[in-house]
Amino acid sequence: MNFTQFVLDAAATGQAGAATNGGGLGSLLATALPLVLMIGAMYLFIIRPQKKKEKEEKKMRENLQIGDEILTIGGIYGRVISLKEDSIVIESKSDHSKLTIARWAMQQNLTVHDDAPSK
């Protein structure tokens, strides 16, 4: 048996198999469906909660007021002295030194405001 005969036999078998199982659409659907379900699960369990958390953090940083007690991502506790567009000046609790930090470096606002929703 030569290579050409082998290819022709394989093509004929493939066409007969396609005719019996309804064509390639069913196999494509069977292959793509688990992938689509996996992407959907990733969205629901990973991407959506992460976006919600980022939205809450952004809101917390925007609602920051002078006099609020905060915690930085570096573990420094301080009180907000002044606010700028992309930075915050805080006074540390331990020795009352002033530090300028980036807004994104603020981890938590420890001051509870009356208008803030409670958790």
N, C-alpha and C positions, 0 to 999 in steps of 0.2 A: 504494500500500500504506500503510495507516495503522499507527499505533503498536500498537494492540491486535492486529492481524493479525501484526505482527512478533514480539510477545511470545509469541503462541500458537505460531507456527512455531518459535521458539527453544525453547520448552518441549517441543514434540513431538520436535524433533531431540535434545534433551537426554535425553528418556526413551528414545528409540531407541538412543542411544549408551550409555546406562546398561545397557540390556538386552543389548547386544552385548558389552560389556567386563566384565560380571560385577558391576555395581553400583558404588557409591561406596566400598565397603570396600577394594577393591584399590588404588584411587587414594589413599585415606587412608593405607593401609599403606606404599605407595611414597613418600608424602610424609613420613610420620613416621619411617620407618626410618633415613634419614640423620641426622635430628635426634637420635634416640636413640643412634645410634653416635657422634655428635659429643660428646654429653654424657658417654657412657661413656669416651671417649678423654680428655676433659678431666679426668675423675675420676682415671683411671689415671696420666696424665702430669703433672698439676698439683696437684690437691687432695691426693691420697694422699701423695706425697713431702713436701709442705709440712707436713702433719699429723705425719708421722714425724719431721721435723726439729724441729718445735716440741716434740714429746714428748721428744726427746733433750736439747734445751736446758733444758727444765723439770727433767729428771732431773739434769743437770749443776749447775744452780743449787741444787737441793735437797741434793745431796751435797757441797756446799761445806763446808770445814772451816777452822778458825782455823790460820793459818800457810801456807795455800795461796798460791801466786803466781798472779795473775790479770791479764788484759788487759781493759780496759773498751772499750766501743764508741767512746769518744772517743780511744783510743790511749794511755791511761795504764796503765803497768805498776805493780803494787803487790802488797803482801802483806796478807792478810786479818788484821785485828786483832780485830774483833768482828763478830758476826752478830746481826741482828735479824730480825723477821718479814719486813719489806719493804725493808730497807736493809742495807748492808754498810759497815763502817768499814775503810778500807785505809790503809796507810802507803806513800807513793810511794817509788820506788827512788832518785830523784835527790837530793832534799833531805830525805827522811824526814818530810815533812809528812803530816798525817792528813786524809783526805778521806772524807766520807760520800757514798755513791752508792746509787742504787736497785738492787735486785737485777736488774731487767730490763736494766740498763745494763752488766751483766757479759757480755762476749763469749766469753771463753775461759778455762778453768782450765788453767794451764800446769804444775801439779803433777800428777805421775803417782802414783796410789795403787795399792797392791798388789791391792786388791779391785775396781778399775775394769777393765772389759774393754779390751784394747788394740785399736787400729785397724790 
